[in-house]
Amino acid sequence: MPLIYPPFEHSVWIIPAVMIGACIGSFLNVVIYRVPLGMSVNKPSRSFCPLCKNQLTMLQNMPVVSWLFLRGKCAHCSAPIPFRYIAVEIVTAALFGLVWWMFPPQVWVFLWVLMALLVAITWIDAEHLIIPTNFTWAGSVVGLAACAVWPQLPALAGYNPEVWWQGLIGGGIGWVAGFFGLWAVVELGKKAFGKKAMKFDKEVEWSLQEPEGDDDPMCFIIDGEAMPWWDIFSRKTDRLVVDATEVVLDGEETGGGQLVIRETGIELSDGRSFELEKMVSLSGRARGAVIPREAMGMGDPHLLGMIGAFFGWTGVFFSLFAASLFAIIAALIGRIGFGKQLPFGPFLAMGAVAWMFGGWRLWQWYMNFVGFL
């Protein structure tokens, strides 16, 4: 007798949707940990404790349940397992369930991919202040495909396109609006706030500090203030210029003058160049420095472009507006002052999720209220 399955609209299917989301969330924890460190997500194939390096058994790696059963500690060395691991699994499971609940079956897989990418990007940007652009490029392609399969996706709050190419055009316009709109903001911000000049009344010590652990970056330290490498060098053209009165390279004093530090090497005032990877140490004394900085990282335009590829230009504007509100609220709650770095990627992701799960109705209501629809 053939098995009879309930239709996809039946509420029972939310259970496998949530379970799939939890399993994907478990994999995303691997992605979040390994990708910023340049590690493969496939090798080693099994998860391991970052402290004792022991690989986890299947029972120790079950989504949500294992973290609760182990009480948030490694079974081998009792090192604490960050709450982030269970949070990622629960959030991803909830998002997968909401996608199943609110969208038609033909776009479930596409939107599940988007949810997974947004979760991974959110935590990577929050922890490392970087957004992997290979994630956003892949997501943009998936988004355009989703718009072709369900043309209504990039026009949730507007007209109702009927053919695939209309949806594809809507997604393409959304990508252009998202990427180039925020790219212009980044470029203007670079011109306005692209350098931080530091001057000192007396000589201060400076040095380069090697990473203390696998999760830590190299730092430039001047007058006791440490600046992570990835905060300084966002572009290949960025230069950190030190007004050095003393430069000590691998234990040997090389004199003073203008020292130019790039992402992968240095240039002394006498014109000699050295690669950082071949150096043992670099330190000295200085009266000032000019440090490159960004108003916003270049990963954010790629992320907003991906959001636009899924939800069109209306989704871009709503997500950007909502992200700005979320960021302001977070800055107020966290008492983050002006000039302090705040990753914007997580708030863009929150804005996109808000658009998906009801924000487009707010947009529709507002446009009707002002008489545009």
Buried (B, 14 or more C-beta within 10 A) or exposed (E): EEEEEEEEEEEEBBEEBBBBBBBBBBBBBBBBBBBBEEBEEEEEEEBBBBEEEEEBEEEBBBBBEBBEEBEBEBBBEEEEBBEBBBBBBBBBBBBBBBBBEEBEEEBBBBBBBBBBBBBBBBBBBBBBBBBBBEBBEBBBEBBBBBBBBBBBBBBBBBEEBEEBEBBBBBBBBBBBBBBBBBBEBBBEBBEEEBEEEBEBEEBBEBBBBEEEEEEEBBBBBBEEEEBBBBBBBBEEEBBBBBBBBBBBBEEEEBEBBEBBBBBEBBBBBEEEEBEBEEEEEBBBBBBBBBBBBBBBBBBBBBBBBBBBBBBBBBBBBBBBBBBBEBBEEBBEEEEEEEEEEBBBBBBBBBBBBBBBBEBBEBBBEEBEEEEEE
